Amino acid sequence: MSNLNRIHAVNAVAAMRDPEPAGAMPVKLDYYAEDVFDTAAMREYLPKATAEKLFDTINNGAPLDPAIAADVAHAMKHWAMERGATHFTHWFLPLTGSTAEKHDSFLEIKNGQPIMTFSGKNLIVSEPDASSFPSGGLRSTFEARGYTAWDPTSPAFIKRHANGATLCIPTAFCSYTGEALDKKTPLLRSMQALSSSVKRLMKCFGKPEEKVTITLGPEQEYFLIDKHFYLQRPDLVQTGRTVFGAPPPKHQQLEDHYFGSIKMRILNFMTEVEKELWKLGIPAKTRHNEVAPAQFELAPMFEELNLACDHNMLVMEILREVADRNGLVCLLHEKPFAGVNGSGKHNNWSMAYGNHNLLDPGKDPHQNAIFLTVLTGIITAVDKHSDLLRAAVTGAGNDHRLGANEAPPAIISIYLGDQLADVIAQLEQGSATSSRAGGGAMRLGVDTLPPLPRDATDRNRTSPFAFTGNKFEFRAPGSSQSCAGPNMVLNTIVAEAIDAISDELEKLDPEHFNAGLQQLLSRLIREHKRVIFNGNGYTEEWKAEAARRGLPNAATTMDALRCLTDEANISMFEKYNVFSKRELESRYEVFLEEYHRRIRIEGEIALEIAVGMIRPAIVDAYGKTVSAINSAMEAGITSGVAALREESIELGDGLDELTRNADALRKALGGCHEEILAAMQALRATADRLEQRVADADWPLPKYREMLFLY
């Protein structure tokens, strides 16, 4: 996955853009955000007093005034109906990892007459069945009540279809007992926790209170294949990945697909996707071919975190919908094809205080000190809680991707680049006195740190967590995953680390503040520097070095999830009101159960394909070969018989092996996931070898060389 966000990284708060040339006339995109009930729509459709109260909630975090709900609901309905909407839905993010919606019409019957109405109560709350979603024990079948609650910080939007439209209202989802059943609620809690911690830290530096804004730019990778091939692959339909398939002679070895000329069919698809996204106010910016054949990427500009997470869910939905309209299928699985790169979702995360990006080194001593303090806090957080970051990106799909040669390893480390690593090394010794970027002393708060160029370092695509100029890029999330989970963890662990720093700084008197700060940062660097690694994360040497440093290496989902039941982690989440113990334990149960179910589905479909599709093809090929031998012998022909006999032996042995391995998988399906995975792998090895020996016209599944190149 590329890091094109570096090129077009727009800080959503500071609006740090190059100015237009003198006299240039900006060109307005008339349909941008036309399907969003955004600030402009609110000003047009809401009474001024109502709009100002709503803006206070959206922009400043003020409590929502229930008295304005009726006005907002009426305005939303009026706006939506002008755009063809007849229904509304509370749009939310349950623990399935996708989105959910239940449509209700505006229609009501009053005095025998149909009217279209939408009340404040309909806007603020709805009651979906909470027992029918994954809850990890928070809800039982007989305890069905749940609530969706309007999230005014993420604007309502219109989803259009051929015969109308639906008003979608982003919401949180909780149980009757008030426990979070979704991904949005913990994310919002974590944002509040980090905001409070950052404000506390800024107070230590004598800064006036300002708004804290956390921003995100998620890059989305995906595959496209022709729908005709997809419908002939039960494994793709059932699991999103191919459980069988031999690698083609040519795949990505020549590196000719990456940034290559985009095929016209794909370019038309991308253009349609972007138009749909722009209508929804989603700032899609970059499109290009990725490394693997049939793999592509879409990258947006930075937005406020909660909105960016919602928008990424819509991006995935629209990619699938537009692909379907174009006779294609969009595959968002992390590893749909073995032997070529899988798909990830680079999580470009930053935060700002007022108009200042806290991950952007400043030009004066005070800003330098704040930058290095925040940086040290992040290093501390990632080292202390790398287990949680790893758990946040785990899953059956990502197990195939992490550690391969297109994704970072499962060992979480931080890449700072040579320049920052040099500054940190000096800071560890007591003071930073020079910079490779240029001259000038840079003791904290005393002398000036030379401004760091935005691209002061090279990139390291093998690092899971890399500093890339004015943000951190968390490269480990999988392409199908919600951004909410990884960012919820990141926000919470950084809040804890920053609070620990503030605990120390608040004890210092002004006269000794700079010296005390420097001593504190030096100590923290010494304690947590083990997580900093600027080298090649793919090597066996790094695995050994990481083990010597004591860095965890949770290679599988089962290894990674265990940390969710750790008492220290539970205590931290409870402290910051992100998860209660029961909520966190429920996530452990949900993720564990989802993993086991996915592995079992993959095993069952592999067995079904092997027995119902591949074995009959081998039997037919074997029968044809034996028949050819018998026909030749009866005709007294000897030429070619030796080759046919050798072919029949290969097919016969393969048929026996396939049958044995299928029987082994059938038995493994009654056991644990390790047995299922091992049996699937053995069965696949046999089937993929036999694929090379059966006539192309007789093989029952579309092959990699077709799916990856004929689109």
Secondary structure, 3 states (H helix, E strand, C coil): CCCCHHHHCCCCCCCCCCCCCCCCCCCCCCCCCCCECCHHHHHHHCCHHHHHHHHHHHHHCCCCCHHHHHHHHHHHHHHHHHCCEEEEEEEECECCCCCECCEEECEEEECCEEEECCCHHHHHEECCEHHHCCCCCCCCCCCCEEEEEECCCCCCEEEEECCEEEEEEEEEEEECCCCECECHHHHHHHHHHHHHHHHHHHHHCCCCCCCEEEEEEECEEEEEEEHHHHCCCHHHHHHCCCCCCCCCCCCCCCCCCCCCCCCHHHHHHHHHHHHHHHHCCCCEEEEEECCCCCEEEEEECCEEHHHHHHHHHHHHHHHHHHHHHCCEEEECCCCCCCCCCCCECCEEEEEEECCEECCCCCCCHHHHHHHHHHHHHHHHHHHHCHHHHHHHCCCHHHHCCCCCCCCCCCCCCEECHHHHHHHHHHHHCCCCCCECCECCCCCCCCCCCCCCCCCCCCCCCCCCEEECCCCEEECCCECCCCCHHHHHHHHHHHHHHHHHHHHHHCCCCHHHHHHHHHHHHHHHHHHHHHHECCCCCCCHHHHHHHHHHCCCCCCCHHHHHHHHHCHHHHHHHHHCCCCCHHHHHHHHHHHHHHHHHHHHHHHHHHHHHHHHHHHHHHHHHHHHHHHHHHHHHHCCCCCCHHHHHHHHHHHHHHHHHHHHHHHHHHHHCCCCHHHHHHHHHHHHHHHHHHHCCCCHHHCCCCCHHHHCCCC
